[in-house]
Amino acid sequence: MNKAVFTKGARRKAAKQHVVPVPYKNGLVPHLFAPTFRVGHPLVDTVENQRLRDYELTSKARFDRIETLLPRLQNMVGLGDFSRSANAILQAELGFKLPDKVLAEASVGGLNLSKLYAQCVFEQYLAFSQEFFEQDPLKGQQTAEVAEVFQSLGYHSIGVAPCADGRLAHFVSYILRLPYSLVRRKAHAGALFDVSESVRNWVFTEHLRFREAKPNAANEATRYLKIASYHFSKSDPHHQGCAAHGSDDTKAARAALDKLNAFKQAIEDRFGCGATVDIALLGVNTDDDSLRVHIPDEYGQVGLADYVDSHLLYHQTLNLDAEQARAVLVDSLRVSHLRKRVDKAANLRKLLAWLLERNLAQIDYVHHYESGCYSDIGHAERFIGIGNGFSEVQLRNLTYYSFLETLEEGLDDVKVGIKIFKKLNLTKMLPIPLIVGFEYDGRVPGSKDRAANKAKRIAGLVQQRFAELSATGMLHTMCTLRDYSSHRPAFRLDND
């Protein structure tokens, strides 16, 4: 079942409505039809979409202005007090200043644009992080309402494993419209998350429920949900799919599903309570942020063939009222072959229908602001982030982010990121900015020092592993730390 099913009333109403084709950008047609009568979707908050759009444009512009500003600084070298003049422009245009020492070193023998560019990206990231945590522009620290919905649908915690690809960096806050601080996100190339690490996190989550009743008491009949998300491109499937899987959508989906099944099996084998864990497989069309939601059967098992397309659902529900539209979403996930047996996945499908509703807002966002398809259908990230931090990165194509604890385990992910940035930056003679970010628990003695040592060690190994890029000044690194026990921003540990 790869299309939505109307309820009887909604089907009759939709049959009477005239529909017209909706073209993609660049002449591409998605083979979908949209009603012409209603302005906006009944389940979409357009004011919220405008707020998210403003944040996206403002945030990305802060990084993009760096490249255009450097020629101005280059022309100022040798003209009076360069550091003072350059910082005046940086403050006015980018909102920060660089240390005089950095500017002095960069201007010796002509301006070192590579070093200056990287340092500007690093400073902009630190300013971006400070604003994110102190001002909460995405309202990601406001979790009570969504947490209540989670628990009412039978779930106490949700962990997501999207691909490290920057086109999924906004998976939580935009594509699913969830508060970032309520969802555990660990990105890996190809969505190939570490099963053992995920099991350890599940143990920690359940321990909190037993000891502190957080987020709810252990005797409450709720479950932990693990979501893995692969991605694909409808407009250019053979080139703009997942690089880790050679743009093979089926391979990407199968690999993500295998990881989910391994995670669930590991918990059941080790703890004998696999029934307390549910899994969900989502596919993201990076052209327009629409979802393939794979439908779990009555036992919660997920297959590759049965899914619904949220882009199709968006157009099928465009001319309905909110109640009718929600009914269509729920009905689209119905398992038709149930024979009066116990449906163990009923709550899971209800939650998936709720996530579908939230995704419709993002589809509307892309239709309204991007004419239905992103102009940057490929990679356009601004820097690489590796480590276990980067909660503040919630924007599409801002960062290639890969979760890792050791470089040995995450080397393949880093290689993918370097390969991407060789095309993005080196072809323009710009260096690759790479930020090593780790979080620590400020309540635990020694946690900060251990995180600092780990960050420094990984940054050193990155410089060694990609020595040629480092030696030519085309790879720069910065280490950052952040205390995750509160909403504090990342801070610089050292310079490269």
N, C-alpha and C positions, 0 to 999 in steps of 0.2 A: 504493500500500500504506500504509494509515493505521492498521493494527493489528498487534500482535505475532503471530508464528507460533510455536506450540509445537513442540518436538521430539516425536518419536513417544511416547517414554516419559513425558515431562512432560504430553503431551496426554491420555494414558490416565489418568494419576493425577489431573489436574485435573477430568476428566469425572466422576469418582466423588465429588467433593467437593461438599458443599452450600454454596451461596452466598446471601447476603442483600444487599439494597440498602444502600448507605452514604450517608446524607443529608448534604448540605452544611449549613452554618449558614443561618438565615433560611428554612428550608424548601426550599432549592435542591437538586436532585438531579443529580449528575453523570452519570447513566446508566451507572454502573460498578458492579461487584459485587465484594464482598470475602469471602473465606473466613472462616469463624467459628472455626476450630480453633486456629490459632497465635496466640500473643500476641507481637506484634512481627514485624518482617520479618527473614528469615534473613541478609540482606546489610547490616543496619543495626546500628551500634554505639550502643546506647541511652545508655551512659555519656557518649560523645562528644556526643550530642544534648543531654544535660542540662547539660554544661559550656558548650556554645554558648548554650543558653537562659539560663543564669545571666548570662552576659556581656551578652547582648542586653538583658535586663530591667534590669540594673544600669546599663548605659551610657545607655539612653534615659531612665531615671528621673532621672539627673543633670541632664538638660536640662529635663525636664518639671516638675521641682520649682521651677524659676525662676519660672514664671508664678504658681504658688500662693504663693510666698514674698513677692512684691512688695507685696501689701496690708499685710502685717505691717510691712514697712519704712516704708511710707507713713504708718502710724499712729504711727511713732516720731519723725517730723520735728518739731523744736522741743522735744523732750524730752531735755535734757542733751546729752552729747557724741554726736551722731548718728553720726559716722564710726566711732567706737570701738564703739558698740552694734551698728551695722549689720554691721560686719566680724565681730563675735563670732557673730552669727547666720549670716552667709554661710559662715564657716569651719565652724561646727557642722553646718549643713544641706547645704551644697554643696561644702565641701572647699577653698575658696579665699577670699582676701581681695581687695578692690579697693583701688587706691591712694586715699589720703585725698583727694587732689585731685579725683579722679573723683566721689567721694561728696559732697564739698563743693559742687562745681559742680552736681551733680544735685539737691541739696537747696535751692538758692537759689530763693526764692519758691514753695515747695512742691516736692514730689518730682517730678522729671522721669522718669516711669516709662518713657518710650520709650528715653531714653538709658541708663538703668540696666538695662533689660531686655537691650538689645543688648550692653552691656559684660559682663553676666553670661554671656550665650551665648558671647561671645568668650573669656572666661576659662575657661569650662567646656571649650571646644574645646581650648585649650592644655593644660589638665590631662589631658583625654582623650587627646590626642596623646602626651603624655609617658608615660602609663601604657601605651599601645599599643606604643610602640617599646622602652621599657625593660623591660616585663614579658612582652611577646609573648603576650597572652592567647589568641590564635587559633592559636598555634604556626605562624605564617606565615613565620617565619625558618628553620624546619626544612624544608629543601628536598631533601635528599639522596635520600630514598626515592622521592618523586614524580618527581624529575629522572631517576632511574634507570628508572622506568616509562616516562616519555616517550621516552627514548632506545631502550629495548628495543622500543618500538612504532614507532620510526622517526622521531622528532621531537626537535629540539634546542631549539626555542623556540616559545612560543605567545603570540600577542597577541590580546586580546579587545576588542571595541568594542560595549559595551552602550549602551542609550539612557541619557541623562542623568537620566531619571526616577528619583526616589528609591526607587521600588519595585524597582529593579534594582541598588541600591548594594551589595547583598550578593551580587552575581552570582558573584564569584570564591570568596569564603571560605565561603559557605553553599550557594548553589544548585549550584555545581560542586565544592565542598569541595576547593579547591586552595590551596596556600600563596600568599599574596598577593605575596611577594617573588620568586616564580618566574614570574609571569605579568604581562605588560605590559597594563595596563588604561587605555584612553582612552575616556571616555564623551562622547557627543554626542547632542543632541536627535534623536530618530528613528533613532539608530544611524548617522547620516550622517557617518561619519568622513572625515577629510581624506586622500585617496588619496596625495597627494604626501608628506605628513608620514609616512604609514605606509611608503612606499617608502624614505624617508630612514632610518627606524629599521631596516628590513630590511638596508639597506646597512651600517649600523653593526653590526648583529648578525653579519653574515657577515664583516665586517672583523675582529671579535674572534676569530672562528673561525680565520681565516687567520693572524693575528699572534700570538694568545695561546692558541689551542686551547680557547677558552671559548665555550659550555659543553662543546664537544667539538671534535675536530680537523676541519678543513675537508674532508679526504679521506674522512671517514666518511659513509656514504650515508643521512643523515638530512635531514629537511625542516623548513621553517618553516610553522607553521599559523596562519592568521588566522581568527578566529571573530567573526562579527557576530551580535548578538542583538536581535531586535525583541520586542515584548511585546503582550499582549492580555488581555482579561478575559472569561472564559466567563459569569460571573454578570451582568455589565452591559456587553456588548460595544460598545454604541453610545455609552457615556459614559465608561467607565473604561479604554479602550484608550490608544494612544499619542496624546498631544495634538498632537505634531508632524505626525501624519498623519490628524488628524480622526477618531481611533478607527476607522480603516479598516484591519483586520488584513491584508487582501491587499495594500493599498498599502504598509503598513509592511514586510511581508515582501519585497515586490518591490524596494523602495528599498534595503533592506539587502543583498539579493542582488546588485543592480546595483553597489553599492559594492565588494563582494567580487570580482566578476568584473572590475571596472575595475582593482582592485589587482593581481590576478594578471596581467591583460593588460599593465599598465604595466611590470611586472618582466620579463615575457617579451619585450616590444617593446624595452625599453632594454638588457637584459642577456642576452637569448637563453637564459634558463635558467628558464623558467616551471615546469618539472617539479620544481624544488626547493621550490615553494610549493604548499601545499594550502589549501583554503578550506572552512569549515563554517558552516552557517546554523542557528541555534537560535532557537526562539520560546519565550518564557516566559509562562505563564499567571500573572499577578500575584495571582490569588486564592489560589493554593496552591503556587506555585513549581515546578510541573511543567513539563516541557519538551516542545516539538515538536522532534524531531531530524530534520532533512531528510536523506534518504538519498542519498549520492553514488553515481553510477553507476560502471561499471568504469573510466571515465576520470577520475573525480573531479569530474565536473560535477554541479551541484546544481540541482534543480528545486523548485517550490513545492508540487506536488501529492503527492509521495511523502514521507511522514514517519511516524515512530512517536510515540506519545503515552506519555510516561513515567508518567503517572497510571494509564493502563490497564495498562501493564506492571507497575506496583507491585502492583496487585490480582491480576493473573494469576499473579504469582510468590509471593504471600504465603504460600501453604501448601506451597511446595516447599523442598527443602534448598538450600544455597548453590550447590552445583555445578549442580543443575538450573536454578536461577534465572539463573545466569550464562549457561547455554546458551540460555535463552529470549531474553536480551538480545542475544546475538550473532546468533541466528537471526532476530530481528526486523529486523535491518539487512541481511539477505541480499538480494542482487540475483538474482532468480529467472531472468532471461533470459540469463545468461551462457552462451556456447556454446564452451567450451574455449578462450576467448581469455585473453590475459594480463590479470589484474585489477590495474590500476594503483592502485586505491583500497582494496586489501585492508587495509593498515595503518591507513588513515584510519577505516575502519569498525570495526576493532578498538579504536581509541582512542575513538571515539564510544560504543561499547558500554561501555567502561570509565567514561566520563563519565556514561553513563546509570546505571550502578551507584551512582556517587557521588550522583547526584541523587535516587535512591530514599531515601537517608538524609534528605534535606531534605523530601521528601514525607511521610515518616514523622514528621519534626519538626513539620510543620504539622498533620498529623492528630492527633498526641498533644497538642500545646500550644495549637492554635487550632481544634480540632474540625473540621479539614479545610478551613477557609476563613478567611482573615484577616478580622478584624472591621473593620480599616481598609483596605477594598479600594481606596480612592482615595488621594489624596495626604495625607501627614501629616508632611512633612519639617520639621526643626527650623531649618535655615539653608541658605543658598545657598553653594556653593563653586565658584569659577571659577579656572582656572589650569592648571598641570601637576603639581600635588601631590595631596594627599589620599589617600595610600595607606592611611592609618589609618581611612578611612571604609569600613567593610565591613559595615554594618548596614542593613537594609531601612528605608526611610523616615526615615533620619536626616538625609540631605543630598540636595538637588538639586545634583549635581555635573556640571559641564561642562568638558571639556578645551578650553583655548584658549591661543594664544600672543599673539594680538592681539585687541582688542575688535572691530575691524572684521570680522574673520573669524568671530568667535564671537558677534556681536551677536544674531543670531536665537535662539541657545540661551539667552542671558541674558534676552531678552524673554519666552521661555517660562517661565523660572524666576520672573521678576517677576510674570507673570500668575498663576502658581500661588500665589505668596505673597500676592497681593492678596486671594485668597479665604481662605487659611489664617490670615493674621495681621491684615491691615488691617480685616477684618470684626470682629475682637475688639479693635480699637484697639491692636494690638501692632505694632511696627516690623518691617521686613524686615532681618534680619542677613545681611550678605553678606561672605564672607571671600575675599580674593584671595590664593591660595597658590601660590608658585613654589618649585621645587627648584633647587639648584645643585650643582656638583661642587666640593667643597672641595679637591680635588687640582689644580684648574685655576686659575691666577692670574687674578683679575678676574671669575671666574664669579659670586661672591657679589654683587659690585657691579652687575653687569649684570642679575642676577635682581631685585635690590632696585629698580633704576631701572624695570624693566619692571612690577613689581608696583605701584609708586607711580603710574606713568603710567596703567595700566589702572584703578586705583581712582579716579583723578581723572576719567577719561573716563566711568566709570560714574556718578559724581556729576553730571557735566554732562549725560549722556544722560537721566538720570532726575532732573532738577533739581527738579521739583515735589515728588517724594517726599523728596528730600534737604532741601529748604528747610523742609518741614513736620516734619522730624525722624522721618519714617517709613521712611527708608532709612539704615542705618549700615554702614560698611565697616571692615574691618581687614585689613592686609597682613601676611602671614606668609612666612617663608622656611624651607627645610629642606635640610640637606646630605644628599643621597641616597647619598653614597659610604659611609655607615655608617648604622646604625639609630638615628639621632638624631631627637628630636621636632621639630616645628615651633616656631618662636619668633616673637613679635610684632615686626614691623618698625616700625610706628607706629600711632597712633590716628587715627580719622577726625575 
